[in-house]
Amino acid sequence: MKTLFLYFCLKLKIIYLNFDMDTLKVGSQAPNFKGVDQDGKEISLSDFKEKKLVLYFYPKASTPRCTAESCDFRDNYQSLIGKGFSIVGVSADSIKRQNNFAEKNALPFPLIADEKLEIIKEYGCWGSKKLYGREYEGIFRKTFLINENGIIEIIIEKVKTKAATQQLLAALESKK
């Protein structure tokens, strides 16, 4: 049935966005990832076994909202570490741009440069967006909390950039 639907979409030149069962959900196993951070160091999900990982995706380094979100995690970094969390940011920026962003804002956690969009797509953070009536492909701002066993505990899809940490902790508290 799905094949027939896709065939008609192609014939009618309709864009079909596949929001299938592959979409990550709370309770899903987090996809393993490997990437390179702003210092050229390889980072993977397996590096965070035995820890809770805050994995956040942002559209572009050094833009106002991405800076606000990253600085909010920076400002609450010691508190989050004290609660057993590690933090990793991901965007499609180059290693150099990530490095400049991290240095300029004194970010104490890794920022993965996912220029090939592999991690971004695997976590469902890439797709069609609209801005001022213009449609384009881009990165969705999302935050994932992955537990010590690699299971997704929380997904925040509408991130409050200036209060990302409080939003995450409130979501965690509401789960109790």
C-alpha positions as CSV (number, residue, x, y, z in Angstrom):
1,M,0.0,0.0,0.0
2,K,2.8,2.4,0.9
3,T,4.6,1.6,-2.4
4,L,1.4,2.5,-4.3
5,F,1.1,5.7,-2.4
6,L,4.7,6.7,-3.1
7,Y,4.2,5.8,-6.8
8,F,1.3,8.3,-7.0
9,C,3.3,10.9,-5.2
10,L,6.0,10.6,-7.8
11,K,3.5,10.7,-10.7
12,L,1.7,13.7,-9.3
13,K,5.0,15.4,-8.3
14,I,4.0,15.6,-4.7
15,I,6.6,15.8,-2.1
16,Y,6.2,13.0,0.4
17,L,7.8,13.6,3.8
18,N,8.3,10.2,5.5
19,F,7.2,10.5,9.1
20,D,7.3,6.7,9.5
21,M,7.8,4.3,12.4
22,D,11.6,5.2,12.1
23,T,11.0,8.4,14.0
24,L,12.8,8.4,17.3
25,K,10.6,8.3,20.4
26,V,11.0,8.4,24.1
27,G,11.9,4.8,25.1
28,S,13.8,4.2,21.8
29,Q,17.4,3.1,21.7
30,A,19.5,6.1,20.8
31,P,21.3,5.7,17.5
32,N,25.0,5.3,18.0
33,F,27.0,8.2,16.5
34,K,30.6,9.1,15.8
35,G,31.6,12.6,15.0
36,V,34.5,15.0,15.5
37,D,34.3,17.9,17.9
38,Q,35.7,21.4,17.8
39,D,39.2,20.2,18.9
40,G,39.4,17.4,16.3
41,K,38.6,14.7,18.9
42,E,36.4,11.8,17.9
43,I,33.2,11.6,20.0
44,S,30.7,8.7,20.1
45,L,27.7,7.7,22.1
46,S,29.6,4.9,23.6
47,D,31.9,7.5,25.3
48,F,29.0,8.3,27.5
49,K,28.1,4.9,28.9
50,E,27.3,5.1,32.6
51,K,26.3,8.7,32.2
52,K,23.2,10.7,31.2
53,L,23.8,12.6,28.0
54,V,22.2,15.8,26.9
55,L,22.6,15.8,23.2
56,Y,21.3,19.0,21.6
57,F,21.1,20.0,18.0
58,Y,21.2,23.6,16.9
59,P,21.0,25.2,13.4
60,K,24.1,27.4,13.2
61,A,27.0,28.4,15.5
62,S,27.3,32.1,16.5
63,T,23.7,33.0,15.7
64,P,21.8,34.7,18.5
65,R,19.4,31.9,19.4
66,C,22.1,29.2,19.1
67,T,24.4,31.3,21.2
68,A,21.7,31.8,23.9
69,E,21.0,28.1,24.1
70,S,24.6,27.0,24.2
71,C,25.4,29.7,26.8
72,D,22.5,28.6,28.9
73,F,24.0,25.1,29.0
74,R,27.4,26.6,29.8
75,D,25.9,28.7,32.7
76,N,24.3,25.6,34.2
77,Y,27.2,23.3,33.3
78,Q,28.4,22.6,36.9
79,S,24.9,22.0,38.1
80,L,24.3,19.5,35.2
81,I,27.6,17.7,35.8
82,G,26.7,17.5,39.5
83,K,23.5,15.7,38.5
84,G,25.5,13.2,36.4
85,F,24.9,14.7,33.0
86,S,27.3,15.2,30.1
87,I,26.5,17.7,27.4
88,V,27.3,17.5,23.6
89,G,26.1,20.0,21.0
90,V,25.7,19.1,17.3
91,S,25.4,21.3,14.2
92,A,26.5,21.2,10.6
93,D,29.2,23.8,11.1
94,S,32.8,23.1,10.3
95,I,35.3,22.2,13.0
96,K,36.9,25.6,12.7
97,R,33.5,27.4,13.1
98,Q,32.7,25.1,16.1
99,N,36.1,25.9,17.6
100,N,35.6,29.6,17.2
101,F,32.1,29.4,18.7
102,A,33.3,27.3,21.7
103,E,36.2,29.6,22.4
104,K,34.3,32.9,22.0
105,N,31.6,31.7,24.4
106,A,33.9,29.6,26.8
107,L,31.8,26.5,26.2
108,P,33.2,23.7,28.4
109,F,31.6,20.8,26.4
110,P,32.1,19.2,23.0
111,L,30.5,20.6,19.9
112,I,30.3,18.0,17.0
113,A,30.9,19.3,13.5
114,D,28.4,17.2,11.5
115,E,29.1,18.7,8.1
116,K,27.8,15.6,6.3
117,L,24.5,15.7,8.3
118,E,24.9,12.0,9.3
119,I,24.1,12.4,13.0
120,I,21.6,15.2,12.4
121,K,19.6,13.1,10.0
122,E,19.9,9.9,12.2
123,Y,18.3,11.8,15.1
124,G,15.5,13.3,12.9
125,C,16.8,16.8,13.1
126,W,16.9,17.6,9.4
127,G,14.0,18.5,7.2
128,S,11.8,21.1,5.5
129,K,11.4,24.4,7.3
130,K,9.6,27.6,6.6
131,L,10.7,31.2,7.4
132,Y,8.8,34.2,6.2
133,G,6.9,32.1,3.7
134,R,10.1,30.7,2.2
135,E,10.6,26.9,2.4
136,Y,14.1,25.4,2.8
137,E,15.9,22.4,4.2
138,G,17.5,22.9,7.6
139,I,18.3,21.7,11.1
140,F,15.5,21.4,13.7
141,R,16.5,22.6,17.1
142,K,16.0,19.6,19.4
143,T,17.3,18.3,22.7
144,F,17.6,14.6,23.7
145,L,18.3,13.2,27.1
146,I,19.8,9.8,26.7
147,N,20.1,7.6,29.8
148,E,23.0,5.5,31.0
149,N,21.7,2.5,29.0
150,G,21.5,4.5,25.7
151,I,17.7,4.8,25.9
152,I,16.1,8.2,25.0
153,E,14.3,9.5,28.1
154,I,13.3,12.9,26.9
155,I,12.9,14.7,23.6
156,I,12.3,18.4,23.6
157,E,11.2,19.6,20.2
158,K,10.3,23.2,21.0
159,V,13.4,24.4,22.8
160,K,13.3,27.6,24.8
161,T,16.8,28.8,23.9
162,K,17.3,31.1,26.9
163,A,16.0,28.5,29.3
164,A,17.1,25.2,27.8
165,T,18.4,23.8,31.0
166,Q,15.4,24.7,33.1
167,Q,13.1,23.2,30.3
168,L,15.1,20.0,30.4
169,L,15.1,19.7,34.2
170,A,11.4,20.5,34.3
171,A,10.7,17.7,31.7
172,L,12.8,15.3,33.8
173,E,10.9,16.3,37.0
174,S,7.5,15.8,35.3
175,K,8.5,12.2,34.4
176,K,8.8,11.3,38.1
